[in-house]
Amino acid sequence: MKLATRINSFLPKFNNDLGEIFKEFNHIGLSHVDLNYPEHVEDISAQNMKELLDKNDLKANGVALRFRNEFINGELGNADKEISEKAVQLTKDAADYCREIEGEVVTIWLGFDGFDYSFQINYEKVWQQIKNCMIEIADYAPDLKISIEYKPFQPRAYAFIDSLGIAMSMMNEIDRENVGITLDYCHMLMKHENPAYGASILGSRQKLFGVHLNDGYGLNDDGLMIGTSSLVKTFEFLYYTKLHNYDQAIYFDTFPVIEDPVEECEANLKMITRINEKIDQIGLNKITSIIEKNSGVTASELVLEILS
């Protein structure tokens, strides 16, 4: 497995020093890094970042856009065309950086494209604007995977791209081979989606471009350690990533606040390793055959086997 974790969780403990953080990543057994753009790279050239990754035997999975400040009333869909164009340019710059560090995925989470009030935005206009911007970005970087990450709300009361269905509709209208979707486990719980459903639908179409793994209770973006709240759902989710040969990094998008970040990450590593071993032990074929029986009782027996 290709594994990465949230850099921001490690920043306070390691004095905001990426060199020390990457050294620790290597020590605890991670293989890949996802960088927030421009947050993590403002003072580090792509060449220097690549050297830093190589020094610590890490590879870049990709970069994730972080829109701040002027974008709080919308990014690609901002009513101010100049701000929308700046968001497009920032994404193109992120794609260039991603390519130079030999990353593969540019993840776009439009946290501020949304609304808080009825009658606040023109839905069709914003839809078309975001779609056209995404087409421009995808055509600018056809050699990279451009991945849409959705979330139902936060920081806006309503996110514009808020669910698997809306994200897939947008993806299909963009209609570019290099555009897919990143599934964030907690975001799916917030939308009352079953994460495995998304992994199955996207994975079977080779459109699962990213996985952010965590856990929670569905009312908030809790960012708990994986498998601690919804273990069976996590097991089912990872079964589908294996079934469809998902080959990008699995990113631990967890938020240790009280917990030590190193210990918390190690707990995630132990959990995902154990789940992966258990899937292999039971076997993909056997799990698939149980699903084909379409029986809640038989599914319950599989859960007992998982717990044994």
BAFI-3210 file (N, C-alpha, C; in Angstrom, 3 decimals, decimal comma, padded with zeros to 6 digits):
// residues 308
n [1|2|3|4|5|6|7|8|9|10|11|12|13|14|15|16|17|18|19|20|21|22|23|24|25|26|27|28|29|30|31|32|33|34|35|36|37|38|39|40|41|42|43|44|45|46|47|48|49|50|51|52|53|54|55|56|57|58|59|60|61|62|63|64|65|66|67|68|69|70|71|72|73|74|75|76|77|78|79|80|81|82|83|84|85|86|87|88|89|90|91|92|93|94|95|96|97|98|99|100|101|102|103|104|105|106|107|108|109|110|111|112|113|114|115|116|117|118|119|120|121|122|123|124|125|126|127|128|129|130|131|132|133|134|135|136|137|138|139|140|141|142|143|144|145|146|147|148|149|150|151|152|153|154|155|156|157|158|159|160|161|162|163|164|165|166|167|168|169|170|171|172|173|174|175|176|177|178|179|180|181|182|183|184|185|186|187|188|189|190|191|192|193|194|195|196|197|198|199|200|201|202|203|204|205|206|207|208|209|210|211|212|213|214|215|216|217|218|219|220|221|222|223|224|225|226|227|228|229|230|231|232|233|234|235|236|237|238|239|240|241|242|243|244|245|246|247|248|249|250|251|252|253|254|255|256|257|258|259|260|261|262|263|264|265|266|267|268|269|270|271|272|273|274|275|276|277|278|279|280|281|282|283|284|285|286|287|288|289|290|291|292|293|294|295|296|297|298|299|300|301|302|303|304|305|306|307|308]
n.u [000,830|000,385|001,036|000,131|000,115|-001,464|000,167|-000,161|-000,861|001,514|003,080|003,112|004,532|007,019|008,164|007,355|009,001|009,605|011,564|012,296|009,832|009,398|011,485|010,576|008,241|009,335|010,606|008,473|007,240|005,768|005,076|004,484|003,745|001,426|001,043|-000,156|-001,176|-000,939|000,158|002,116|004,393|005,354|007,863|009,638|011,235|010,237|012,285|013,919|012,098|011,687|014,236|014,267|012,270|013,381|015,668|014,590|013,529|010,920|007,950|006,143|002,699|000,887|-000,535|-002,671|-005,119|-005,355|-007,368|-007,428|-008,118|-008,829|-010,581|-012,811|-015,485|-016,006|-014,388|-013,537|-016,107|-016,670|-018,426|-017,116|-015,359|-012,631|-011,497|-012,226|-010,690|-008,166|-008,222|-008,245|-005,726|-004,075|-004,515|-003,475|-000,803|-000,310|-000,537|001,702|003,735|003,248|003,833|006,586|007,643|007,216|004,731|001,351|-001,346|-003,660|-005,547|-008,693|-010,489|-013,300|-013,918|-015,091|-016,796|-020,042|-022,979|-024,752|-027,207|-030,618|-031,434|-028,941|-026,994|-026,678|-027,547|-027,326|-025,640|-023,290|-022,731|-022,125|-019,929|-018,018|-017,718|-016,652|-014,264|-012,981|-012,673|-010,846|-008,653|-008,188|-007,517|-005,223|-003,410|-003,108|-001,597|-001,740|-003,657|-006,688|-008,492|-011,637|-012,630|-015,235|-017,517|-020,139|-020,818|-019,345|-016,606|-018,823|-022,410|-023,830|-022,198|-021,243|-020,461|-021,375|-021,716|-021,546|-023,155|-023,558|-020,895|-020,161|-021,909|-020,927|-018,319|-018,902|-020,009|-017,862|-016,223|-013,606|-010,787|-008,850|-010,015|-011,301|-012,471|-011,957|-012,445|-013,390|-013,573|-014,835|-016,265|-018,142|-019,590|-020,722|-022,548|-024,321|-023,734|-022,803|-019,537|-018,326|-019,990|-019,467|-016,752|-017,015|-018,572|-017,026|-014,499|-014,899|-015,157|-012,738|-012,300|-011,715|-009,685|-008,476|-008,082|-009,110|-008,681|-010,274|-012,236|-015,477|-018,522|-020,535|-021,857|-020,112|-016,882|-014,997|-012,479|-011,321|-009,202|-008,621|-011,046|-012,068|-014,598|-016,441|-015,887|-016,655|-017,753|-015,444|-013,863|-015,370|-015,174|-012,385|-012,139|-013,344|-011,560|-009,342|-010,426|-010,868|-008,361|-007,182|-004,685|-003,409|-002,105|-003,225|-004,488|-004,080|-006,351|-006,578|-007,140|-005,228|-005,416|-005,454|-004,038|-000,706|000,873|002,589|002,235|-000,465|-000,564|000,897|-000,912|-002,940|-001,559|-001,147|-003,803|-004,791|-003,077|-003,741|-006,435|-006,106|-004,610|-006,535|-008,542|-007,147|-006,747|-009,357|-010,162|-010,701|-012,405|-014,105|-015,401|-016,671|-018,427|-020,102|-021,348|-022,800|-024,822|-026,733|-027,786|-028,685|-028,230|-026,159|-024,236|-023,886|-022,654|-020,222|-019,220|-018,799|-016,711|-014,778|-014,291|-013,178]
n.v [-001,207|002,267|004,876|007,850|010,802|013,449|016,418|018,773|017,926|017,254|019,515|021,322|019,792|019,402|021,856|023,226|022,331|020,942|019,186|017,740|016,605|014,975|013,210|011,884|010,758|008,868|007,265|006,114|004,602|005,500|006,045|007,959|011,439|014,068|017,334|020,464|023,085|026,565|026,342|024,629|024,975|027,484|028,701|026,964|025,698|023,698|021,997|021,877|020,761|018,247|017,182|017,079|015,211|012,948|012,602|011,578|009,232|009,267|009,583|011,842|011,976|013,856|017,174|019,247|021,645|024,667|027,104|030,397|033,439|035,820|034,176|033,467|033,848|032,158|030,083|028,772|029,225|031,856|034,935|037,199|037,608|038,018|037,009|034,339|033,667|033,949|031,812|029,693|030,070|029,674|026,970|025,924|026,616|024,980|022,516|022,584|022,592|020,137|018,368|018,845|017,827|015,255|014,249|012,889|013,527|016,174|017,595|018,988|020,725|022,518|024,413|026,868|027,434|027,689|028,248|030,276|031,339|031,381|032,437|033,510|032,783|032,234|029,305|027,729|029,320|029,322|026,582|026,138|027,816|026,729|024,232|024,946|026,132|023,916|022,302|023,852|023,672|020,882|020,456|021,918|020,430|017,621|015,399|014,852|013,659|015,082|015,741|015,797|016,722|016,284|017,736|017,939|020,261|022,977|024,988|026,548|026,866|025,323|023,321|023,652|021,529|018,769|016,044|012,506|012,013|014,597|015,308|013,326|013,954|016,464|015,699|014,051|015,885|017,572|015,815|014,709|012,626|012,670|013,567|012,918|011,634|012,306|010,492|011,309|009,818|010,681|012,895|011,619|010,210|012,394|013,196|011,190|009,014|005,731|004,861|002,697|002,297|004,469|003,915|001,545|002,259|004,329|003,102|000,893|002,170|003,246|005,792|006,580|008,621|009,440|008,800|009,694|008,772|008,240|008,627|008,950|010,363|011,250|013,719|015,751|016,861|014,847|013,551|011,294|008,561|005,870|003,298|003,367|004,188|003,295|000,512|-001,775|-000,620|000,660|-001,559|-002,671|-000,582|-000,540|-003,061|-002,695|-000,865|-002,492|-004,496|-003,154|-002,404|000,041|002,477|004,771|006,848|006,097|008,365|009,454|011,303|012,543|014,065|014,646|016,077|016,075|013,727|012,447|013,205|011,429|008,946|008,652|008,455|006,106|004,361|004,450|003,267|000,659|-000,180|-000,065|-001,860|-004,225|-004,537|-004,814|-007,191|-008,925|-008,836|-010,076|-012,542|-013,599|-013,375|-012,006|-013,226|-014,811|-012,858|-011,444|-013,439|-013,696|-011,207|-011,462|-013,130|-011,587|-011,269|-010,308|-011,765|-013,523|-011,608|-010,678|-012,881|-012,722|-010,437|-011,435|-013,165|-011,329|-010,213|-012,259]
n.w [000,000|-000,702|001,396|003,122|005,225|007,162|006,962|008,458|010,988|012,131|012,201|014,553|016,483|015,337|014,941|012,625|010,597|007,630|006,778|009,096|009,623|007,359|007,705|009,978|008,915|007,171|009,050|010,518|008,624|006,398|002,898|000,983|000,188|000,554|-000,407|000,727|-001,332|-001,813|000,711|001,994|000,487|-000,067|000,418|-000,681|-003,397|-006,244|-007,058|-004,770|-002,998|-004,145|-003,797|-001,021|-000,511|-001,790|-000,230|002,068|001,267|000,220|-001,774|-003,876|-003,702|-004,580|-004,915|-002,934|-003,325|-001,479|-000,857|000,274|002,162|-000,109|-001,393|000,079|-000,512|-002,496|-004,940|-007,787|-008,630|-007,982|-007,871|-008,678|-011,457|-011,790|-009,435|-009,672|-011,913|-010,801|-009,060|-010,858|-012,022|-009,794|-009,402|-011,755|-011,350|-009,161|-010,408|-012,094|-010,176|-008,958|-011,036|-011,327|-008,974|-009,381|-008,731|-008,934|-008,672|-008,568|-006,201|-005,803|-003,621|-003,194|-000,929|-000,360|-002,420|-002,511|-000,524|001,888|002,300|001,167|-002,141|-002,569|-004,484|-008,048|-009,126|-011,537|-013,091|-011,518|-011,570|-014,325|-014,543|-012,751|-013,976|-016,520|-015,740|-014,593|-016,841|-018,270|-016,545|-016,524|-019,206|-019,317|-017,868|-018,909|-018,380|-015,720|-012,898|-012,178|-009,445|-007,918|-004,767|-002,544|-000,125|002,226|003,733|005,595|005,131|004,357|004,738|002,955|000,713|-002,723|-004,459|-003,164|-002,676|-003,562|-005,828|-006,998|-007,440|-009,289|-011,368|-012,113|-012,846|-015,041|-016,838|-017,249|-018,584|-019,140|-019,517|-017,553|-015,235|-012,080|-008,904|-005,453|-002,539|000,644|003,666|006,097|005,148|003,595|005,507|006,812|004,908|005,033|003,425|002,318|002,553|001,139|-001,023|-002,730|-003,263|-004,669|-006,978|-008,191|-008,284|-009,989|-012,359|-012,794|-011,762|-009,255|-007,769|-005,467|-001,931|001,208|004,345|007,422|010,417|012,002|013,416|011,833|012,033|011,877|010,663|011,902|011,897|013,143|014,321|012,045|011,586|014,183|014,865|012,953|012,163|010,613|008,301|007,392|006,794|004,683|002,830|002,278|001,198|-001,338|-002,484|-002,808|-004,421|-006,811|-007,511|-006,612|-006,868|-005,977|-003,298|000,021|002,185|005,414|006,805|009,435|012,674|015,098|018,221|021,053|021,133|020,623|017,580|016,197|017,507|017,017|014,225|013,914|015,079|013,164|011,047|012,070|012,252|009,561|008,369|009,697|008,922|006,161|006,081|007,111|005,157|003,081|004,264|004,570|001,935|-001,294|-003,144|-001,560|000,003|-002,025|-002,950|-000,766|-000,745|-003,110|-002,358|-001,218|001,390|004,587|006,900|006,172|005,640|008,238|009,350|008,063|009,296|011,859|011,266|010,511|012,982|014,367]
ca.u [000,000|000,998|000,419|000,545|-000,668|-001,711|001,341|-000,514|-000,906|002,886|003,774|003,423|005,516|008,325|008,549|007,049|010,162|009,226|012,653|012,155|008,576|009,614|012,355|009,711|007,381|010,119|010,891|007,299|006,844|004,962|005,769|004,126|003,432|000,515|001,358|-001,141|-000,638|000,498|000,449|003,331|005,490|005,577|009,278|010,440|011,106|009,911|013,537|014,336|011,132|011,980|015,451|013,898|011,545|014,340|016,565|013,887|012,977|009,482|007,487|004,989|001,443|000,380|-000,779|-004,080|-005,322|-005,880|-007,748|-007,581|-008,239|-009,735|-011,476|-013,792|-016,837|-016,040|-013,134|-013,811|-017,452|-016,823|-019,169|-016,120|-014,640|-011,198|-011,115|-012,344|-009,523|-007,018|-008,331|-007,807|-004,278|-003,459|-004,600|-002,477|000,510|-000,211|-000,287|003,108|004,551|003,016|004,585|008,021|008,068|006,840|003,451|000,407|-002,734|-003,994|-006,848|-009,378|-011,631|-013,848|-014,558|-015,824|-017,837|-021,269|-023,854|-025,240|-028,568|-031,463|-031,348|-027,606|-026,231|-027,350|-027,029|-026,952|-024,467|-022,127|-022,455|-021,448|-018,642|-017,104|-017,467|-015,750|-012,950|-012,397|-012,262|-009,620|-007,584|-007,916|-006,847|-003,898|-002,529|-003,676|-000,723|-001,980|-005,020|-007,361|-009,465|-012,614|-012,968|-016,476|-017,865|-021,505|-020,827|-018,125|-016,990|-020,121|-023,553|-024,058|-021,171|-021,825|-020,234|-021,630|-022,068|-021,079|-023,968|-023,259|-019,517|-020,145|-022,579|-019,965|-017,253|-019,389|-020,178|-016,508|-015,951|-012,181|-010,250|-007,979|-010,784|-011,961|-013,007|-011,352|-013,416|-013,010|-014,461|-015,651|-017,191|-019,227|-020,438|-021,476|-023,628|-025,050|-023,422|-021,984|-018,291|-018,047|-020,793|-018,694|-015,537|-017,426|-019,009|-015,895|-013,424|-015,224|-015,036|-011,372|-012,416|-011,331|-008,357|-007,899|-008,768|-008,770|-009,243|-010,415|-013,478|-016,276|-019,881|-021,466|-022,408|-019,040|-015,662|-014,327|-011,084|-010,846|-008,351|-009,392|-011,591|-012,389|-016,023|-017,244|-014,909|-017,169|-017,826|-014,064|-013,469|-016,045|-014,592|-011,062|-012,351|-013,591|-010,336|-008,506|-011,105|-010,727|-006,938|-006,844|-003,221|-002,837|-001,869|-004,287|-004,037|-004,715|-006,815|-007,030|-006,825|-004,834|-005,317|-004,984|-003,103|000,575|000,666|003,347|001,545|-001,759|-000,291|001,280|-002,151|-003,579|-000,787|-001,461|-005,186|-004,977|-002,327|-004,530|-007,608|-005,617|-004,275|-007,776|-009,170|-006,391|-006,968|-010,697|-010,081|-011,618|-013,416|-015,104|-016,192|-017,536|-019,484|-021,055|-022,134|-023,702|-025,953|-027,751|-028,419|-028,228|-027,740|-024,848|-023,344|-023,607|-021,673|-018,928|-018,759|-018,246|-015,401|-013,872|-013,974|-012,557]
ca.v [000,000|003,583|005,523|009,217|011,344|014,889|017,164|019,791|017,309|017,120|020,806|021,874|018,982|019,449|023,262|023,613|021,961|019,829|018,221|016,870|015,863|013,922|012,222|011,087|009,971|007,714|006,422|005,352|003,663|006,055|005,972|009,078|012,733|014,998|018,697|021,508|024,144|026,843|026,384|023,929|025,087|028,889|029,072|025,822|025,451|022,313|021,236|021,629|019,840|016,909|016,734|016,778|013,940|011,889|012,424|010,808|008,039|009,459|010,011|012,746|011,516|014,998|018,406|019,557|023,089|025,320|028,472|031,193|034,902|036,439|033,173|033,002|033,899|031,282|029,908|028,722|029,736|033,195|035,880|038,121|036,838|038,153|036,073|033,007|033,471|033,748|030,439|028,825|030,204|029,016|025,532|025,619|026,682|023,765|021,410|022,687|022,168|018,697|017,688|018,998|016,951|013,914|013,815|012,396|013,942|017,508|017,462|020,284|020,831|023,868|024,606|028,131|027,486|027,221|029,365|030,280|031,878|031,261|033,567|034,117|032,547|031,719|027,937|027,293|030,107|028,813|025,246|026,264|028,478|025,737|023,222|025,491|026,289|022,586|021,881|024,594|023,091|019,523|020,548|022,485|019,390|016,314|014,337|014,683|013,367|016,208|015,019|016,606|016,266|016,938|017,783|018,484|021,604|023,417|026,122|027,107|026,106|024,362|023,272|023,509|020,118|018,326|014,627|011,626|012,202|015,897|015,255|012,508|014,713|017,466|014,976|013,574|017,032|018,015|014,852|014,605|011,359|012,874|014,119|011,914|012,066|011,869|010,185|011,516|008,938|011,469|013,713|010,748|009,974|013,629|013,237|009,926|008,070|004,586|005,039|001,586|002,494|005,338|003,223|000,560|002,903|005,025|002,158|000,063|003,030|003,795|007,225|006,845|009,210|009,739|008,294|010,296|007,817|008,732|008,088|009,955|009,999|011,646|015,061|016,724|016,325|014,523|013,204|010,322|007,486|004,981|002,074|003,489|004,458|002,486|-000,475|-002,640|000,201|000,852|-002,832|-002,784|000,447|-000,973|-004,213|-002,215|-000,274|-003,624|-005,188|-002,380|-002,103|001,445|002,486|006,011|006,757|006,270|009,499|009,520|012,682|012,497|015,320|014,491|017,325|015,604|012,632|012,716|012,913|010,250|007,775|008,566|007,943|004,699|003,612|004,319|002,273|-000,668|-000,526|-000,347|-003,090|-005,359|-004,695|-005,329|-008,609|-009,679|-008,976|-011,101|-013,822|-014,078|-013,513|-011,189|-014,082|-015,208|-011,668|-011,187|-014,457|-013,365|-010,065|-011,935|-013,824|-010,565|-011,699|-009,628|-012,770|-013,957|-010,465|-010,682|-013,947|-012,194|-009,524|-012,292|-013,660|-010,192|-009,977|-013,440]
ca.w [000,000|-000,655|002,551|003,445|006,329|007,178|007,404|009,461|012,314|012,623|012,216|015,887|017,213|014,674|014,726|011,247|009,779|006,761|006,757|010,263|009,474|006,365|008,348|010,854|008,037|006,730|010,220|010,957|007,581|005,314|001,608|000,113|000,792|-000,101|000,008|000,498|-002,180|-001,646|002,143|002,423|-000,489|-000,418|000,486|-001,113|-004,829|-006,577|-007,079|-003,381|-002,402|-004,674|-003,117|000,363|-000,558|-002,121|000,913|003,085|000,619|000,082|-003,092|-003,870|-004,288|-005,321|-004,166|-002,672|-003,303|-000,280|-001,184|001,489|002,075|-001,074|-001,974|001,065|-001,057|-003,665|-005,673|-009,225|-008,887|-007,403|-008,718|-009,206|-012,473|-011,572|-008,373|-010,269|-012,772|-009,907|-008,551|-011,953|-012,163|-008,641|-009,650|-012,791|-010,696|-008,351|-011,342|-012,504|-009,025|-008,804|-012,095|-011,088|-007,873|-009,847|-008,189|-009,945|-008,450|-008,068|-005,540|-005,720|-002,707|-003,289|000,368|-000,287|-003,446|-001,877|-000,142|003,270|002,322|-000,018|-003,077|-002,505|-005,709|-009,238|-009,129|-012,880|-013,502|-010,782|-012,101|-015,606|-014,337|-012,180|-015,013|-017,541|-015,109|-014,443|-018,184|-018,568|-015,709|-016,995|-020,495|-019,067|-017,316|-019,277|-017,887|-014,291|-012,470|-011,529|-008,620|-007,189|-003,414|-002,128|001,300|002,219|004,312|006,281|005,968|003,981|005,232|001,881|-000,323|-004,053|-004,803|-001,792|-002,554|-004,627|-007,028|-007,609|-007,937|-010,500|-012,427|-012,561|-013,532|-016,332|-017,733|-017,599|-019,655|-019,444|-019,040|-016,394|-014,114|-011,260|-007,607|-004,198|-001,495|002,035|004,426|007,024|004,375|003,165|006,677|007,047|003,918|005,232|002,359|002,714|001,805|000,237|-002,239|-003,599|-003,695|-005,664|-008,220|-008,810|-008,544|-011,147|-013,537|-012,774|-011,497|-007,875|-007,899|-004,159|-000,739|002,494|005,298|008,796|010,950|012,688|013,824|010,790|012,180|011,783|010,082|013,158|011,677|014,136|013,811|011,173|012,151|015,605|015,044|012,024|011,708|009,547|007,091|006,935|006,197|003,387|001,969|001,837|000,312|-002,699|-003,039|-003,239|-005,517|-008,050|-007,714|-006,363|-006,852|-005,437|-001,857|001,011|002,985|006,727|007,041|010,826|013,360|016,499|018,991|022,353|020,890|019,988|016,154|015,774|018,037|016,330|012,883|014,071|015,320|011,851|010,289|012,615|011,920|008,133|008,087|010,195|008,057|004,884|006,293|007,315|003,842|002,353|004,941|004,191|000,480|-002,092|-003,778|-000,569|000,350|-003,186|-002,988|000,307|-001,229|-004,152|-001,737|-000,930|002,634|005,782|007,853|005,705|005,863|009,661|009,591|007,627|010,345|012,925|010,802|010,597|014,385|014,974]
c.u [000,860|000,285|001,019|-000,289|-000,674|-000,516|000,996|-000,592|000,475|003,598|004,082|004,524|006,924|008,691|008,403|008,183|009,822|010,318|012,562|010,892|008,758|010,518|011,539|008,763|008,100|010,338|009,698|006,703|005,910|005,768|005,577|003,768|002,421|000,780|000,177|-000,487|-001,529|001,002|001,801|004,564|005,922|007,050|010,204|010,206|010,777|011,169|013,996|013,386|011,397|013,225|015,155|013,149|012,505|015,241|015,941|013,155|011,449|009,164|006,296|003,786|000,844|000,242|-002,281|-004,226|-005,887|-006,116|-008,023|-007,973|-009,268|-010,761|-012,625|-015,243|-016,945|-014,704|-013,431|-015,162|-017,706|-017,519|-018,248|-015,231|-013,134|-010,706|-011,199|-011,132|-008,257|-007,027|-007,882|-006,287|-003,544|-003,446|-003,624|-001,066|000,744|000,089|001,173|004,031|004,458|003,843|006,084|008,523|007,671|005,634|002,493|-000,979|-002,803|-005,417|-007,462|-010,593|-012,086|-014,641|-015,407|-016,826|-019,092|-022,121|-024,315|-026,698|-029,315|-031,346|-029,957|-026,816|-027,156|-026,786|-026,538|-025,711|-023,203|-021,741|-021,653|-020,057|-017,612|-016,739|-016,461|-014,345|-012,243|-011,936|-010,947|-008,425|-007,195|-007,156|-005,442|-002,909|-003,073|-002,858|-000,917|-003,425|-005,565|-008,547|-010,338|-012,878|-014,222|-016,667|-019,227|-021,629|-019,525|-017,018|-018,310|-021,248|-023,935|-022,886|-021,837|-021,657|-020,225|-021,784|-021,483|-021,840|-023,656|-021,850|-019,431|-020,833|-021,641|-018,848|-017,688|-019,584|-018,831|-015,964|-014,489|-011,635|-009,481|-008,692|-011,518|-012,329|-012,158|-012,458|-012,792|-014,037|-015,392|-016,680|-018,393|-020,160|-021,302|-022,678|-024,553|-024,948|-022,666|-020,687|-017,990|-018,815|-020,020|-017,442|-015,850|-017,744|-017,837|-014,777|-013,669|-015,117|-013,647|-011,383|-012,169|-009,876|-007,698|-008,743|-008,217|-009,467|-009,173|-011,654|-014,208|-017,676|-020,943|-022,024|-021,375|-017,838|-014,714|-012,848|-010,518|-009,942|-009,200|-009,848|-012,040|-013,869|-016,890|-016,348|-015,418|-017,277|-016,426|-013,561|-014,075|-015,461|-013,246|-011,132|-012,535|-012,370|-009,398|-009,121|-010,863|-009,320|-006,629|-005,339|-002,607|-002,641|-003,181|-003,758|-004,802|-005,090|-007,434|-006,452|-006,441|-004,675|-004,782|-003,885|-001,776|000,460|001,407|002,639|000,215|-001,584|000,102|000,062|-002,921|-002,878|-001,095|-002,859|-005,338|-004,218|-003,130|-005,759|-007,200|-005,271|-005,530|-008,529|-008,475|-006,634|-008,325|-010,752|-011,128|-012,738|-014,513|-015,991|-017,160|-018,691|-020,534|-021,950|-023,176|-024,908|-027,059|-028,539|-027,827|-027,647|-026,344|-023,819|-022,938|-022,568|-020,284|-018,356|-018,164|-016,865|-014,367|-013,392|-013,243|-011,046]
c.v [001,250|004,382|006,899|009,686|012,863|015,637|018,119|019,224|017,274|018,467|021,326|021,116|019,133|020,864|023,719|023,300|020,733|018,769|017,235|016,023|014,713|012,825|011,303|010,215|008,702|006,728|005,551|004,492|004,181|006,048|007,218|010,333|013,468|016,380|019,618|022,628|025,383|026,748|025,788|024,233|026,527|029,273|027,963|025,587|023,982|021,443|020,892|020,663|018,419|016,341|016,329|015,452|012,778|011,559|011,526|009,596|008,088|009,877|010,956|012,026|012,632|016,214|018,620|021,064|023,544|026,786|029,229|032,630|035,381|035,462|032,773|033,137|033,083|031,236|029,922|029,342|031,132|034,135|036,933|037,339|036,894|037,183|034,636|032,698|033,260|032,332|029,431|028,867|029,533|027,503|025,098|025,637|025,431|022,558|021,413|022,184|020,657|017,913|017,710|018,121|015,498|013,347|013,449|013,021|015,381|017,432|018,836|020,154|022,288|024,173|025,855|028,316|026,850|028,421|029,175|030,701|031,516|032,554|034,206|033,935|032,073|030,320|027,485|028,031|029,584|027,426|025,330|026,874|027,501|024,693|023,733|025,710|024,945|022,036|022,556|024,005|021,706|019,541|021,137|021,404|017,999|015,132|014,054|014,287|014,579|015,636|015,970|015,973|017,016|016,853|018,449|019,904|021,807|023,721|026,785|026,246|025,011|024,432|023,086|022,081|019,354|016,831|013,834|011,891|013,503|015,890|014,442|013,222|015,767|016,803|014,555|014,713|017,621|017,121|014,862|013,338|011,525|013,517|012,994|012,497|011,490|011,639|010,416|010,792|009,725|012,331|012,884|010,422|011,202|013,723|012,024|009,043|006,894|004,657|003,930|001,715|003,360|004,662|002,189|001,221|003,562|004,053|001,327|000,839|003,662|005,316|007,563|007,301|009,508|009,166|009,033|009,456|008,384|008,066|009,189|009,449|010,548|013,045|016,151|016,059|015,965|014,194|012,257|009,282|006,446|003,729|002,159|003,730|003,550|001,443|-001,304|-001,878|000,442|-000,395|-002,972|-001,801|-000,023|-002,228|-003,739|-001,528|-001,375|-004,323|-004,483|-001,837|-000,611|001,548|003,827|005,821|006,821|007,269|009,531|010,980|012,744|013,679|015,099|015,853|017,000|014,565|013,148|012,328|011,684|008,980|007,558|007,997|006,470|003,824|003,414|003,258|000,851|-001,111|-000,896|-001,615|-004,309|-005,596|-005,306|-006,811|-009,452|-009,864|-010,065|-012,490|-014,412|-014,299|-012,678|-012,036|-014,472|-014,028|-011,351|-012,172|-014,204|-012,215|-010,530|-012,673|-012,862|-010,902|-010,950|-010,597|-013,240|-012,844|-010,389|-011,743|-013,517|-011,242|-010,320|-012,820|-012,533|-010,004|-011,135|-013,361]
c.w [000,000|000,431|002,799|004,633|006,290|007,784|008,543|010,874|012,962|012,798|013,623|016,619|016,644|014,217|013,277|010,266|008,938|006,691|007,900|010,168|008,485|006,918|009,241|010,028|007,593|007,871|010,600|009,853|006,520|004,024|000,749|000,907|-000,086|000,471|-000,244|-000,299|-002,091|-000,202|002,522|001,566|-000,763|-000,446|-000,002|-002,603|-005,065|-006,572|-005,665|-002,678|-002,863|-003,996|-001,674|000,450|-000,806|-000,936|001,969|002,508|000,567|-001,344|-002,930|-004,461|-005,126|-004,445|-004,037|-002,554|-001,967|-000,609|000,112|001,139|001,057|-001,644|-001,048|000,594|-002,340|-004,364|-007,171|-009,560|-008,358|-008,386|-009,325|-010,163|-012,275|-010,502|-008,881|-011,132|-011,945|-009,341|-009,608|-012,084|-011,013|-008,840|-010,732|-012,212|-009,844|-009,233|-011,803|-011,396|-008,833|-009,822|-011,798|-009,937|-008,149|-009,108|-009,301|-009,858|-007,939|-007,514|-005,331|-004,819|-002,709|-002,021|000,463|-001,419|-002,866|-001,524|001,295|003,365|001,052|-000,831|-003,117|-003,800|-006,829|-009,495|-010,507|-013,375|-012,822|-011,289|-013,391|-015,455|-013,774|-013,228|-016,034|-016,988|-014,981|-015,792|-018,558|-017,804|-016,224|-018,316|-020,353|-018,611|-017,634|-018,778|-016,406|-014,039|-011,721|-010,770|-007,807|-005,825|-002,963|-000,616|001,401|002,759|005,082|005,262|005,577|004,563|004,242|000,910|-001,681|-004,566|-003,486|-001,601|-003,707|-005,924|-007,749|-008,185|-009,231|-011,661|-013,001|-013,357|-014,938|-017,321|-018,139|-018,714|-020,106|-018,789|-017,735|-015,213|-013,399|-009,912|-006,471|-003,174|-000,124|002,894|005,355|006,289|003,928|004,323|006,980|006,115|004,042|003,995|002,958|001,904|000,796|-001,079|-003,225|-004,131|-004,768|-007,009|-008,933|-009,176|-009,787|-012,451|-013,667|-012,592|-010,029|-007,879|-006,551|-003,038|000,477|003,556|006,716|009,373|011,706|012,953|012,890|010,891|011,926|011,104|011,226|012,993|012,715|013,484|013,077|011,923|013,593|015,866|014,171|011,355|010,532|008,236|006,515|006,225|004,797|002,382|001,408|000,966|-001,131|-003,295|-003,535|-004,449|-006,846|-008,253|-007,621|-006,138|-006,459|-003,939|-001,085|002,038|004,303|007,021|008,443|011,594|014,827|017,169|020,380|022,157|020,324|018,510|015,655|016,235|017,320|014,928|012,938|014,335|014,011|011,004|010,761|012,196|010,451|007,730|008,516|009,318|006,722|004,990|006,424|006,002|003,043|002,944|004,550|002,683|-000,246|-002,681|-002,788|-000,191|-000,780|-003,236|-001,913|-000,125|-002,237|-003,588|-001,306|000,338|003,821|006,798|007,453|005,879|007,338|010,025|009,148|008,684|011,508|012,535|010,854|012,026|015,061|014,968]
res [m|k|l|a|t|r|i|n|s|f|l|p|k|f|n|n|d|l|g|e|i|f|k|e|f|n|h|i|g|l|s|h|v|d|l|n|y|p|e|h|v|e|d|i|s|a|q|n|m|k|e|l|l|d|k|n|d|l|k|a|n|g|v|a|l|r|f|r|n|e|f|i|n|g|e|l|g|n|a|d|k|e|i|s|e|k|a|v|q|l|t|k|d|a|a|d|y|c|r|e|i|e|g|e|v|v|t|i|w|l|g|f|d|g|f|d|y|s|f|q|i|n|y|e|k|v|w|q|q|i|k|n|c|m|i|e|i|a|d|y|a|p|d|l|k|i|s|i|e|y|k|p|f|q|p|r|a|y|a|f|i|d|s|l|g|i|a|m|s|m|m|n|e|i|d|r|e|n|v|g|i|t|l|d|y|c|h|m|l|m|k|h|e|n|p|a|y|g|a|s|i|l|g|s|r|q|k|l|f|g|v|h|l|n|d|g|y|g|l|n|d|d|g|l|m|i|g|t|s|s|l|v|k|t|f|e|f|l|y|y|t|k|l|h|n|y|d|q|a|i|y|f|d|t|f|p|v|i|e|d|p|v|e|e|c|e|a|n|l|k|m|i|t|r|i|n|e|k|i|d|q|i|g|l|n|k|i|t|s|i|i|e|k|n|s|g|v|t|a|s|e|l|v|l|e|i|l|s]
***
